[in-house]
Amino acid sequence: MTDPRYLKLARLLVDYSTRVRKGDVALIEAIDIPDEFTVQLMRCIREAGGIPLVEVKHGRVSREVVRETGPRHAALVRDLELHRMKKVQAYIALRGSPNASESSDVPGEKMRVYSKTLRPVLNYRVNKTRWVVLRWPSPSMAQAAGMSTEAFEDLYFDVCTMNYPRMARAMEPLLRRMKKADRVRIQGPGTDLRFSIKGIGAKMCKGDRNIPDGEVFSCPVKTSVNGTIQFNAPTLYSGVRFEQVRLEFQDGRIVRASSNHDKKLNEILDTDAGARYVGEFSLGLNPYILTPMCDILFDEKIAGSLHFTPGQAYEECDNGNRSAIHWDMVLIQRPDWGGGEIWFDEELIRKDGLFVPRDLKPLNPEQLKK
């Protein structure tokens, strides 16, 4: 028997997130997820008048694809995938994770070659298709969240099928403020960071890009970032878990970086010239997500958090930075995580994870959950 929650989620992805219309080709990338959900998603695409195109992948196989890659192989994969991506109007990626560390032993140089070579595929998908990406609940994710598998699945479907149109309406005042803001200051334990977002713009993420969703993002002017930021949420990159990442900036560039894996951290930040500059600044506000689980699609939406992102900037809020990486690092500012403040042009916007101005208070968790 198919879980009845599958239909609700599939319809959200097809009708709201990617807005599949008659004649659209929709690519489904299904990685370690139940066949039953892939089938349900295909049926919803067809009901909307679209044409489903399906690729089924598995994490262990994908590890082997990259483990012995080389320039010729990566270029072949890029050419094939880019050709296919140019044939679709919508893209839905469902990513299961039986083992979040599956790629931890892939040589760093192989990962860099593959990521840099395939970057045009990601760029085209982000900028030219209607896309949405989501994780799939697994025992490993439940374990990372400190929950039973059943409890985590219940949380997952509550989060992923929440009232995103209502959230979007509450985000609009924050969007307007970020579009008009110039100077930003972030303060907290180990953190005192200043930068400008003048003229960059802002974008709401309201269930039409990631599921779960709940953030409003902009991007620093490339050379404006100065100071230090100490992240308190663990982060997973290339299968390696990093903790207590600390970045020091001078005129936009990361000049010092430390963590529990200093060498690996700096290897990633040396992938290319753009990896030491920042491509995104965002405020997370999903009221159902409170605890990091080393899964960025969840962690970057944590209520009372922000993320600051070494690497590639999005064209929607572009500072011109280009890189093969885009690494969202999360700082939680609720009191139970040490607190902190965010200021726009000398106005206090958020304190200890709660929005302060009257027009932003509907974004606080007790209001968004109503």
N, C-alpha and C positions, 0 to 999 in steps of 0.2 A: 504494500500500500504506500502510495506517495504521501509524504508529509504535506498537509494542507498549507503550511507556511511557504512551501516552494512556489505555489501559484501566486501568492501575494507578492513575494519578492521578485519573481520573474516579471510580473506585470509592471512593477515599479521600474525595473531596469529597462524594459522595452518601451513603455508608454511615457514615462517621466524622464528618466536619466538620458536615454539616447534618442527618444522621440522618433522611433522607427515609423516610416511612412510607406505607403504603397510603392513598390518598386525598389526600395532600398535594399542593398546587400549588407547584411550584418555579420561580421566575423566574430565568432565565439572562440575564445582561447580558453580551454578547460584544462586546468592543471591539477591533477589529483583531487577531483571532486566527484560526487556520486553521478553515475550515468543518468539517474532519474531526474536530477535537476537540469542537466544538459538537454534532455529530451523535453522537459517542461519549457525551457527557454526557447528551444526551436519552435515549439508549438505556438508560443506567444508571438514570436516574430512572424510566423506565417499568418496568424490571426490578424496582425496589424498590416498585412499585405506585403511584408518583406520576404527576403530570400536569405535563409540562414546558411552560413558557411562555417564549418566546424573544424577545429584542430584540437586533438586530445594530446596532452603532454603529461610526462611524469618527471618528478624532481630528480630521481636517480639517473634517468636517461639524460636529462638536461645537463647534469653535472658532467657526464661523460662526453657530451658534445663539446663542452668548453675545456675540459681537462687536457686535451691534446690538440686544441685548435691551433691554427696558424693563419697568417695573412691571407693566403689563397682560400682556405676553407671559410674563414669569416667573411671574406668579400663575396663568396658564392652565396652564403646564407643571406647576407644583406641584400644582394640583388634579387633573390627569389622573394624574400619577405617584403621588400619595398614594392616590387611589381604587384604582389597580391594586395598590399595595403592600399595602393592607388586604385584598386578595383572596388573598394568598399566605401560605404557612407557612414557606417556605424561599427563600433568595436566594443565588445564586452569581454573583459578578462576576469576569469574566476580562478583564483590561485589558492589551492590547498597547500598545506605545509606539514606533512607527517614528521619531517625533521627539519627544523629551521636552520640547522647547521650543516645541511647536506653539502654545501659548496665550500665549507671551511678549509678543505685541503686542496682546493684548486689553486695552482700556482698564481701568484699575483700578476705576473707578467702576462699569462694567458688570459686572465680576466680583463686586464687593461686592453689587450689587443682586441678581444671580442667586443667589449663595451664601446670602445672608440670607433671600431669599424661599423657596428650596427647602429650607432647613434642616429644616422639619417632616418632609419625606420621609425624610431621613437619620436623624432622631431616631426615627421610627417603625420604620424598618428595623433599626436597632441594638438597640432595646429590645423589639420585639415579634415579630421573626422569628428563625429559626435561619439565620444568615448566615455566609458565608465570602467573602473577597476575595483574589484573587491576580493577580500580573502574569503576562505571557506572555513568554518569552524572545525577544529580537529582536537584530539586529545593533547597534542603538544601545545596548542594555543591555550587550552584550558589550564594546563599545567603551568605555563608561563604567567597566566593571570591568577594563579593560586585558587582555582575553582574546580569543581567536579565537571566532567564532560557535559552532563545534562544541564547543570546550572549555566555553564558557559554558552551552550546552544540556545537556551532561553534568552540570555542576555543578548546574544548575537542577533537573533531575529527581532527583538525589541528595538535594538539600536538601528538595524538596517532597514526597518520598515516604519520608522517614526514619521511624524508629520513634517516632511521636509518643506512643503510650500509655506507652512506656518513659520518655520525657522527662517526661511528666506525673507519674509516680511520683517521679522525682527532684526535681521542683519542690515537692512538698508541704511539706517542712520550711521552705523559703523563704516559702511562702505563710503558714504558721503564724507565722513570725517577723514578717512584715510586718503581719499582723493585730494582733499584740500590741504592736508598736513605737509609741513616741511620737516621740522626737527623732531626726532624721536630719541627718547632716552629710556634705557632699561636699567633698573637698579635692583639689587638683591644680594644675597650672600655670595661673595666671590664674583659679583657681576656689576660692572659700571660701563655701559656701552652707549655711544652716541653715534647717530648717523642721520642722513636726510633721505626722505622719500619724495621730495618735491618733483612734481611733473611725471612721476612714474606711473601713477594710476593705482587702481585696486580692483580686486575681483572677489566675488562671493563664491564659495564652494558649498552648494546647497543640495547635494544629492544628485547632481548632474555631471559629476566627474569621478568622485570616489564614493563608495559605500563601505563603511559608514562615512558620513560627512559632517561638516560643521566647522568651517574656518573662513576667515576673510584674510586675503594675502595681498601684499605689495612687494616691493623690492627696494633695497637701498641703492641710492646713487653709488656707482661702482667704487669710487675712491673716497667715499665720505665716512666709512666706518672706522671708528677709533675707540680703543678701550679693550675691555676684557669681558668675556662671558663664560660662566661656569655652568654647564648643563648637568642636571641632576637625574634625568631619566636615562636608563641604559639604551644603547642603540646597536642594532645589528647591521653590519655591512659586509658583503661577500662572505657570509657565514660566520663572521667573527663578532663576538659580543664586546662592545666597548662601554666602559663606565667612567663617570666623572671626567668627561671630555672638557678640556679647558682650552679656549682659543683666545689669543691676543692679537689685536688688529692694529695696523698702522697704515693710514691712508688707504683703507679698503682691503689691504692684503693681510692674510694670516701670517704673522712673523714668528709666532711660537705656538706649538700645539702639544698638548700632553694628555695622557689617559692611562688606563691600565695596560695599554699596548702601544707605547710611544712609537716604536719602529714601524709597526703596521699602519698606524694612523697617519704618520708622515709619508709613508709610501703612497697611500691613497691620495693624500693632498698634493703629492708631486706627480699625479697622473698626467697633468698638463698645466699650462699657465693659468687657466681659468679656475682650476680646482681650489686655489687659495683665495679666491674672491667669492662674494656671496651673491646667490641668484634668487633668494626668496626670504621674505620676512612675513610671518603669519601669526594670527591669534586663533587658538583653538577654543571651541566652546560647546562641544557636544555634551549635554547634561548627563548622559548615560555612561560616558567613558571617564573613569576617574583614576585608573591605575595603569601604569605602563606594562606592556607584555612583550616588548621587543618586536613589535609588529607595527611598522610605521603607519600603515593605513588606519590603525586604531590610535596609536600613541600621539600622532600629530593633531588629533581632534580632542585630546583630553581637555575637559573643562578647566579653565584657569591656567592654561598653558600657552606657550608661544613656541614657534620653531624658527630657527635661523639656519640657512641652508648653503653650505659651500657648494659651488658648482654652477651648473647651467641655469640661466634665467628663462622664464616663460615669455613667449612673445607677447602675451596679453599684458604683462607688467615687466617691461624689458629695460634692463640697464646696460645691455650690450654684452654681458658676460657669456662666454661659450666654453663648455667643458663636456667631457665624457661622463662626468659624475653629476649627481644631484642628490645630496645627502642631507635629509631633514634631521636636524638635531633638536631635541626637545628639552625645554626648561619649564617645569611646573612651578607656579608661583602661589599656590594656595598655602595657607598657614601651616598645614601639616607637612609641607615640603619646604618650609623655610620662608615663605612669603616673598614679596617683591612688588615693584611698581613699574608701570609703563606711563610715560608722559608724551603727549603730542603738543609741541609748541608751548611748553610750560604749563599745559593743562593736564591734571591727573586724570587718566583715562581708566586705568584699572589698578586696584590695590588688593594685594593678597588674593588674586584670582577673581575678584568681583568687579564688574564695571561700575564706575562711580557716577558719571553724568546721567541725568534723568532719562534722556532719550536712548541710552544704552542699557538701562536696567532690565528691559525685557529679555536681554541675552543672558542674564544670570540664571543658573540652573533651576532655581525654584520657579521661575517664570516660564522657562522653555518646557518644563515638564508638565505644566498645567494642561 
